[in-house]
């Protein structure tokens, strides 16, 4: 696997931090998650990672994290600026002890600036990035696409990219560095095309009044007779022509009466089921495809042939995407397919990797720094 041999220490958090760790884990890194509890029911991105429960508020717990950091390639921390410094785990200390460490700081507003220490969520970061102002229907408030843009695209994914860039640079310098990943800046960066393309003719109207954001009847979704939907992206003339041919319509692509065109197209789509429309468009390049239900996406022939989703037999019936992109020689493997060792075995391996002995395990446990399932756990 591409990242085999890379050791990552992930301090537990919500959404973006675990997502970043999941990406590195899927591509072969050994990820050790540091949490306050052994089984965290909120972390649904932890499969394939090792877990160690440490009381990092205690001096001994902080000592243990520093010991683990000394033999790690990467540390991911999701706290507000200053928290790690108060815990005596700031980058000045850890990079001094391990100059090759990549110290990734994943926050909402970054490490500096007036908002750096303010609390927030995905919707706030996307709002502050300027991207949220572009999302939503005309004459309605801006609508965020769940929490995909800041938490996962601008947060977890870009943080993973920053870590990998720092690892590549380390090959020439031999030195680690700090990765300051702001989800606000990440959201803005993910939206680079949206901001850099404002002078193109596809824009010009208000939110929801442009070709790509709901202002065109040939770029959107339509309900079918069985309550499902079809996606239409017939932008180019050759695709639009095929779209009109299948629907047996002859609208000018730039007909100013958009509402009338959209209404008639919707009426036609309501005459057949999603399956029937899919068959009609199956061999036609009109950029029309079914809106698959997430629970059934893996059943589509294309997704099935490419193994785009992990077998439900492995994931307890949950639809889990296969790691992307695909690598020809060193493909990634979803963490859900990795063998899960019991907690005591994980602790044994973690301490061994850090060069710590069984006696030190017992010492950290006795000091209250290391949390084990029970006092009789044998390591």
VOGU-3710 file (C-alpha; in Angstrom, 3 decimals, decimal comma):
1> xxxxxxxxxx> 0,000/0,000/0,000  1,206/3,495/-0,858  1,580/4,778/2,711  2,832/1,575/4,292  5,345/2,388/7,011  3,922/5,840/7,769  2,849/6,082/11,406  0,102/8,555/12,312  -1,056/9,698/15,728  -4,619/11,056/15,512
11> xxxxxxxxxx> -6,035/12,914/18,493  -9,755/12,176/18,629  -12,194/14,729/17,283  -15,336/14,939/15,178  -15,753/14,649/11,394  -12,722/16,309/9,694  -9,957/14,886/11,926  -11,206/11,288/11,767  -11,797/11,734/8,019  -8,207/12,841/7,509
21> xxxxxxxxxx> -6,982/9,850/9,518  -9,304/7,525/7,597  -7,823/8,610/4,258  -4,264/8,006/5,457  -5,303/4,681/6,995  -7,074/3,467/3,843  -3,943/4,142/1,801  -1,752/2,121/4,120  -0,624/4,302/7,025  -0,758/2,878/10,541
31> xxxxxxxxxx> -3,097/5,250/12,355  -3,310/5,268/16,140  -6,264/7,178/17,515  -5,788/8,811/20,931  -9,132/9,154/22,698  -10,481/9,635/26,198  -12,521/6,443/25,968  -11,855/3,042/24,448  -15,003/2,724/22,323  -16,242/6,037/20,945
41> xxxxxxxxxx> -19,750/5,565/19,477  -19,537/8,931/17,674  -16,481/8,007/15,617  -17,849/6,138/12,602  -14,608/6,698/10,654  -12,368/4,770/13,028  -12,446/1,304/11,470  -8,967/0,041/10,644  -7,282/2,359/13,137  -5,699/1,364/16,404
51> xxxxxxxxxx> -7,045/3,018/19,562  -5,381/4,012/22,788  -7,286/5,761/25,588  -5,091/8,335/27,354  -5,899/10,956/29,950  -4,034/13,783/28,210  -4,982/16,267/30,917  -2,625/14,479/33,308  1,137/15,039/33,287  1,761/11,328/32,788
61> xxxxxxxxxx> -0,757/11,195/29,957  1,037/14,056/28,237  4,328/12,245/28,769  2,863/9,161/27,091  1,640/11,154/24,059  5,114/12,689/23,707  6,639/9,216/23,839  4,321/8,035/21,050  5,044/11,193/19,035  8,773/10,545/19,057
71> xxxxxxxxxx> 8,336/7,530/16,774  5,446/8,912/14,699  5,626/10,482/11,244  2,427/12,505/11,598  0,313/13,956/14,390  -3,230/15,218/13,694  -4,837/17,494/16,285  -8,318/19,084/15,983  -8,354/21,492/18,940  -8,672/25,272/19,049
81> xxxxxxxxxx> -5,388/27,201/18,953  -3,554/27,111/22,265  -5,115/23,927/23,619  -2,195/21,684/22,705  0,244/24,219/24,129  -1,633/24,183/27,454  -1,344/20,399/27,408  2,417/20,694/26,906  1,981/19,025/23,524  2,493/22,003/21,226
91> xxxxxxxxxx> 4,592/21,777/18,054  7,585/23,527/19,641  7,942/20,664/22,120  7,069/17,740/19,857  9,113/18,948/16,873  12,064/19,522/19,144  11,826/15,919/20,322  11,092/14,595/16,812  12,294/17,015/14,079  10,813/14,786/11,338
101> xxxxxxxxxx> 7,274/15,000/12,705  4,512/16,417/10,475  2,311/18,308/12,931  -1,147/18,814/11,364  -3,459/21,347/13,003  -7,033/21,076/11,725  -9,308/23,919/12,850  -12,224/26,016/11,666  -10,474/29,369/11,265  -6,763/28,514/11,387
111> xxxxxxxxxx> -4,100/29,202/13,998  -4,084/32,996/13,702  -6,538/35,860/13,176  -9,443/37,409/15,135  -11,658/34,325/14,762  -8,978/31,710/15,450  -10,268/30,736/18,892  -13,982/31,041/18,106  -16,229/27,969/17,958  -17,971/27,114/14,715
121> xxxxxxxxxx> -19,348/24,379/12,471  -19,225/23,576/8,765  -22,039/26,007/7,921  -20,149/28,857/9,607  -16,862/28,102/7,858  -18,529/27,827/4,444  -20,332/31,100/5,192  -17,090/32,862/6,079  -15,370/31,463/2,972  -17,852/33,250/0,696
131> xxxxxxxxxx> -18,881/29,999/-0,977  -22,191/29,631/0,877  -23,451/32,855/-0,737  -23,462/31,009/-4,079  -25,389/27,933/-2,952  -29,166/27,561/-2,988  -32,253/28,452/-5,000  -33,289/31,867/-6,159  -35,375/33,879/-3,679  -34,464/31,475/-0,872
141> xxxxxxxxxx> -31,779/31,646/1,833  -28,366/30,113/1,013  -28,419/26,336/1,501  -25,309/24,360/2,504  -24,819/20,854/1,035  -24,962/19,168/4,449  -21,420/19,439/5,921  -19,410/18,251/2,930  -17,597/21,425/1,872  -15,754/22,533/5,016
151> xxxxxxxxxx> -15,651/19,455/7,243  -14,690/16,915/4,631  -13,510/18,565/1,396  -11,850/21,680/2,824  -11,017/19,982/6,122  -10,231/16,267/6,187  -9,275/15,857/2,520  -7,130/18,986/2,195  -5,465/18,284/5,526  -4,498/14,833/4,238
161> xxxxxxxxxx> -3,139/16,467/1,084  -1,123/18,938/3,162  0,311/16,085/5,226  1,332/14,166/2,106  2,917/17,287/0,589  4,923/17,751/3,798  5,998/14,092/3,738  7,224/14,470/0,141  9,178/17,616/1,087  10,679/15,802/4,067
171> xxxxxxxxxx> 12,439/13,414/1,692  14,705/16,263/0,563  14,991/18,323/3,760  14,787/15,591/6,376  12,616/17,907/8,437  8,984/17,890/9,500  6,771/20,979/9,650  3,432/22,351/10,822  0,369/21,986/8,577  -2,098/24,766/9,440
181> xxxxxxxxxx> -5,383/23,575/7,893  -8,229/26,064/8,217  -11,595/24,675/7,115  -12,683/28,195/6,129  -9,694/28,585/3,818  -10,127/24,998/2,672  -13,748/25,639/1,714  -12,688/28,727/-0,241  -9,914/26,774/-1,979  -12,279/23,944/-2,925
191> xxxxxxxxxx> -14,479/26,652/-4,461  -11,611/28,173/-6,484  -13,315/27,510/-9,812  -16,500/29,167/-8,610  -14,652/32,368/-7,726  -12,238/32,384/-10,666  -14,943/31,809/-13,273  -17,198/34,744/-12,393  -16,493/36,492/-15,723  -17,616/33,499/-17,780
201> xxxxxxxxxx> -21,056/33,707/-19,436  -22,396/30,867/-17,293  -22,736/33,378/-14,443  -24,233/36,868/-14,333  -27,458/36,237/-12,465  -28,157/36,047/-8,760  -27,962/32,877/-6,668  -30,013/30,116/-8,305  -30,388/32,053/-11,570  -27,380/30,706/-13,454
211> xxxxxxxxxx> -26,835/27,664/-15,647  -25,157/25,485/-13,012  -27,041/26,518/-9,880  -30,670/25,927/-10,843  -31,290/28,611/-13,426  -31,377/26,272/-16,441  -34,053/23,664/-17,182  -31,439/21,416/-18,825  -29,244/21,252/-15,717  -31,095/19,907/-12,699
221> xxxxxxxxxx> -33,142/17,000/-11,382  -36,620/15,785/-12,310  -39,025/13,489/-10,498  -40,170/10,293/-12,202  -43,519/8,512/-11,950  -42,282/6,251/-9,133  -41,156/9,130/-6,919  -37,484/8,798/-7,863  -35,339/11,266/-9,793  -33,207/11,711/-12,902
231> xxxxxxxxxx> -30,229/14,068/-13,134  -29,883/16,182/-16,279  -26,661/17,927/-17,315  -27,264/18,529/-21,022  -25,032/21,592/-21,289  -23,242/21,201/-24,614  -25,315/21,510/-27,847  -24,760/17,888/-28,914  -25,949/16,609/-25,528  -28,851/19,026/-25,421
241> xxxxxxxxxx> -29,957/17,901/-28,883  -30,099/14,260/-27,739  -31,926/15,287/-24,570  -34,614/17,021/-26,623  -34,838/14,093/-29,049  -35,513/11,518/-26,337  -38,104/13,778/-24,684  -39,625/14,563/-28,123  -39,369/18,293/-27,483  -37,978/21,179/-29,538
251> xxxxxxxxxx> -37,222/23,949/-27,043  -34,547/26,476/-27,852  -31,739/25,840/-25,352  -31,762/29,501/-24,389  -35,522/29,976/-24,284  -36,101/32,880/-21,859  -39,249/31,246/-20,480  -37,323/28,882/-18,246  -40,203/28,103/-15,887  -42,434/27,036/-18,761
261> xxxxxxxxxx> -39,744/24,752/-20,202  -38,938/23,252/-16,807  -42,617/22,573/-16,088  -43,142/20,759/-19,374  -39,954/18,717/-18,988  -41,097/17,740/-15,501  -44,486/16,635/-16,806  -42,794/14,379/-19,351  -40,453/12,822/-16,779  -43,468/12,030/-14,604
271> xxxxxxxxxx> -44,835/9,752/-17,324  -42,227/7,011/-16,782  -40,359/5,342/-13,950  -36,711/6,013/-13,198  -35,838/2,579/-14,581  -37,683/3,262/-17,835  -35,954/6,622/-18,320  -32,587/5,078/-17,486  -33,052/2,500/-20,241  -34,037/5,188/-22,746
281> xxxxxxxxxx> -30,908/7,218/-22,003  -28,632/4,210/-21,476  -26,965/4,267/-24,888  -27,352/7,998/-25,509  -24,831/10,734/-24,710  -27,245/13,269/-23,306  -25,704/13,516/-19,820  -28,840/12,111/-18,194  -28,475/9,551/-15,386  -30,553/8,262/-12,478
291> xxxxxxxxxx> -30,223/9,761/-9,002  -29,287/6,600/-7,125  -30,377/6,066/-3,550  -27,264/5,884/-1,379  -28,370/2,529/0,035  -28,553/1,001/-3,445  -25,740/2,786/-5,278  -23,485/-0,273/-5,237  -26,112/-2,251/-7,185  -25,772/-0,176/-10,338
301> xxxxxxxxxx> -23,960/-2,245/-13,018  -21,203/0,339/-13,479  -20,480/0,665/-9,763  -20,701/-3,095/-9,416  -18,176/-3,798/-12,178  -15,691/-1,303/-10,735  -16,239/-2,460/-7,147  -16,949/1,166/-6,272  -18,377/0,126/-2,921  -17,155/-2,323/-0,302
311> xxxxxxxxxx> -19,221/-5,489/-0,012  -22,074/-5,164/2,476  -21,070/-8,557/3,817  -17,917/-6,890/5,153  -19,576/-3,703/6,399  -22,585/-5,107/8,282  -24,946/-3,906/5,581  -23,720/-0,296/5,488  -22,867/1,227/2,093  -19,176/2,161/2,287
321> xxxxxxxxxx> -17,306/3,626/-0,715  -14,098/2,031/-1,915  -11,132/4,377/-1,310  -10,475/6,672/-4,258  -8,568/7,271/-6,428  -7,496/3,811/-7,560  -3,756/3,115/-7,638  -2,539/0,488/-10,111  0,278/-1,060/-8,039  -0,499/-0,123/-4,445
331> xxxxxxxxxx> -4,294/0,116/-4,137  -5,899/1,367/-0,962  -8,083/-0,861/1,201  -11,014/0,469/3,212  -10,353/0,304/6,938  -13,581/-1,628/7,464  -11,923/-4,595/5,748  -8,912/-4,578/8,066  -8,708/-7,098/10,848  -9,704/-5,519/14,150
341> xxxxxxxxxx> -7,556/-6,694/17,033  -8,724/-6,577/20,604  -7,820/-3,480/22,566  -5,142/-5,121/24,704  -3,373/-6,418/21,593  -3,487/-2,956/20,076  -1,914/-1,442/23,195  0,838/-4,039/23,074  1,644/-3,149/19,451  1,448/0,607/20,042
351> xxxxxxxxxx> 3,878/0,447/22,941  6,208/-1,876/21,030  6,279/0,532/18,052  7,155/3,372/20,419  9,947/1,342/22,011  8,125/1,103/25,334  8,118/-2,007/27,514  5,335/-3,993/29,178  6,548/-2,640/32,503  5,978/0,897/31,241
361> xxxxxxxxxx> 2,444/-0,062/30,176  1,680/-1,057/33,746  3,328/2,091/35,063  1,250/4,399/32,849  -1,857/2,458/33,824  -1,050/2,760/37,524  -0,459/6,508/37,139  -3,908/6,902/35,534  -2,485/8,024/32,203  -3,405/4,874/30,269
371> xxxxxxxxx> -6,969/3,600/30,382  -7,469/-0,150/30,014  -10,760/-2,138/29,918  -9,989/-3,656/33,299  -7,139/-3,798/35,714  -6,472/-7,447/34,903  -5,749/-6,874/31,222  -2,656/-8,880/30,317  -0,157/-7,197/28,027
//
